[in-house]
Amino acid sequence: MMLRNILVIQGKEIIYNRKYGETYPWEAIAPLYLSLTYFLDEIVDDVEIDFMNTVHYKIAYSTNSSVPGRPLLFIFVTDLGDPNDIIKEQITLFNSEVSKMLGGV
Amino acid sequence: MSTIPELPVSVIQGVGEQITKKLGKVGVKTVSDLAAIEILEISKKLKIPQHILIEFRKKARQLRELIFDFEIIKKLEDKKLMINDLIELSIEKVQKITGLNEEDALKLLDKVSILTIVLDAERCKNLPVSSLQTKPYIPETGELEKLVDIKKVDTLADSILNEIPPKISLIGFSGTGKTTIGNLIQNEEFPKTHLPTMTLDIDNIVIGGLQNCILFDCAGQEQFSFLWNRFIKNSDAIILVTDSQEDNVKKSIFFIEQIRKETPKTPLAIIANKQDLPNAMKPDKIKEILGGYRTEGLVAIERENREKILTLIADLLKLSPELKNMIPIQVKTDTIIREAEIVTQYPESVVNEIKSIEKEMEQIEKEINDLKLELKKELSEEEARNLRIKLIVSKAKLRNKQNEINAIKLRSDSITCLSFDIHQGMRNVSYIIQCKCGNIYKVLYEVDRGTESVVLTCPVCGSEYVADESTWNELKLDSFK
């Protein structure tokens, strides 16, 4: 199990990016990132968690629209074999804590 | 190769020469600059209506977000095409040049059509296809720093990293040195005799900046072979250890087959241990026999190989450079602390400081245990979540306290004598000095029986440290006198 990257996106800007391990080069994930940011403009209900398995890594994301301004998108990039329940627990924690810091719930 | 965000703002439809000049005065020169402007500020400064600036910025952002495949652009470029030629190309022609299927060719032309909306046709007439964006826009990061205490977010993120630690498995037949390698990784004493591992040893280890990994050391005796398959499953990295003897290497093919069957995608490396023994096969030869996996020669009982094994694990886990680059510092710090602890009595003030932190650690450990017990009770989702947050924070606090102790030990002004030996009537003494300026330096000094003191000079700040009989007494080097 290995958490490789944590990203927080607001609008179309990455407001937080912490890398722990190798992931895809930006060129490879840019289209995915863009589609997620477009999706962020459209969301009505928050996504508690969703997973995408790509060739080498698993991408988990969760949103929070309770913060002032545009909704937040939290992305965890982990290894493919990492259990979804543990990722869910951790991304939920991170989402809730960071959103609280930003004035959300 | 230029990219659209690096093109001048004048290529944006409607900007024109006058506004280009005005924007240039406030440093907005490229499409990328224009995409990032603060409307209110620029509008006030340049007296350009806000709605016009919003329109220009929108076009610049549209351009910034267009991504063209590098290989495709290269194929179009080979045909010496200009952007306006591309717009006029039929889909069949695009397919022929690029080799794309119909759907992807349409997607490409869709992107090109956006160009025709946002770019000034006249100014772009002579732009080669190579000026299309081939490197996607990489958004600026770090905005969160302006909004919250970023250290808190980093601590939370790091705690989460440590909550889901990677699993590293050491596997190989009995007596190949797995436990010794585990001790080397953890900077612990090496076993003097071979005591076979019974079933499984699990330890928490640190790899550079990665504060928590789990090391599984599985028993190598064949009576435990029923465990091996289960043991390697879900590993993030596997290290197969051989003792470099031909017979053992050939037998180890068995493990390679098991790993390929059970967890073929897990990164694997081979340690050709006991390279100091006669008849040890060379790592290259072992690599060839065991299927071409990365193979490192090692003598696990030599502590200087610690960095090598830690780096191997960091590579297998594909750690980020930030975490991997901490390995040399980790090795240096651990060595100094370990060897200093062997011979050094810290001054009373340092001992007291460490004791007080250790007391705090005991308290935190108690908190952690209490929280774990609480979590076993029936709780609402909200209560359980709050307890888990507290648990993560407490664990992070505990790690910070341990780091504090290490830092105090290093900061201590006491001189640390690592080793000394008597050779032909001379004493060769290795000193490692932690200077007041923070520099750590090592000096080898030769003194004879009559020497009363030696003066050691810091190569960075020039401060002098006098080591004399009282130092040797303090270090309990009685036999030195």
Boltz contact constraints between the chains, C-beta under 6 A:
constraints:
  - contact:
      token1: [A, 1]
      token2: [B, 164]
      max_distance: 6.0
  - contact:
      token1: [A, 1]
      token2: [B, 166]
      max_distance: 6.0
  - contact:
      token1: [A, 2]
      token2: [B, 166]
      max_distance: 6.0
  - contact:
      token1: [A, 2]
      token2: [B, 236]
      max_distance: 6.0
  - contact:
      token1: [A, 3]
      token2: [B, 161]
      max_distance: 6.0
  - contact:
      token1: [A, 3]
      token2: [B, 164]
      max_distance: 6.0
  - contact:
      token1: [A, 6]
      token2: [B, 157]
      max_distance: 6.0
  - contact:
      token1: [A, 13]
      token2: [B, 139]
      max_distance: 6.0
  - contact:
      token1: [A, 13]
      token2: [B, 143]
      max_distance: 6.0
  - contact:
      token1: [A, 14]
      token2: [B, 139]
      max_distance: 6.0
  - contact:
      token1: [A, 14]
      token2: [B, 141]
      max_distance: 6.0
  - contact:
      token1: [A, 15]
      token2: [B, 143]
      max_distance: 6.0
  - contact:
      token1: [A, 15]
      token2: [B, 144]
      max_distance: 6.0
  - contact:
      token1: [A, 16]
      token2: [B, 144]
      max_distance: 6.0
  - contact:
      token1: [A, 17]
      token2: [B, 141]
      max_distance: 6.0
  - contact:
      token1: [A, 18]
      token2: [B, 157]
      max_distance: 6.0
  - contact:
      token1: [A, 19]
      token2: [B, 320]
      max_distance: 6.0
  - contact:
      token1: [A, 20]
      token2: [B, 161]
      max_distance: 6.0
  - contact:
      token1: [A, 20]
      token2: [B, 320]
      max_distance: 6.0
  - contact:
      token1: [A, 21]
      token2: [B, 318]
      max_distance: 6.0
  - contact:
      token1: [A, 21]
      token2: [B, 319]
      max_distance: 6.0
  - contact:
      token1: [A, 21]
      token2: [B, 320]
      max_distance: 6.0
  - contact:
      token1: [A, 22]
      token2: [B, 318]
      max_distance: 6.0
  - contact:
      token1: [A, 26]
      token2: [B, 138]
      max_distance: 6.0
  - contact:
      token1: [A, 30]
      token2: [B, 67]
      max_distance: 6.0
  - contact:
      token1: [A, 30]
      token2: [B, 136]
      max_distance: 6.0
  - contact:
      token1: [A, 81]
      token2: [B, 234]
      max_distance: 6.0
  - contact:
      token1: [A, 86]
      token2: [B, 164]
      max_distance: 6.0
  - contact:
      token1: [A, 90]
      token2: [B, 160]
      max_distance: 6.0
  - contact:
      token1: [A, 94]
      token2: [B, 160]
      max_distance: 6.0
  - contact:
      token1: [A, 97]
      token2: [B, 156]
      max_distance: 6.0
  - contact:
      token1: [A, 101]
      token2: [B, 148]
      max_distance: 6.0
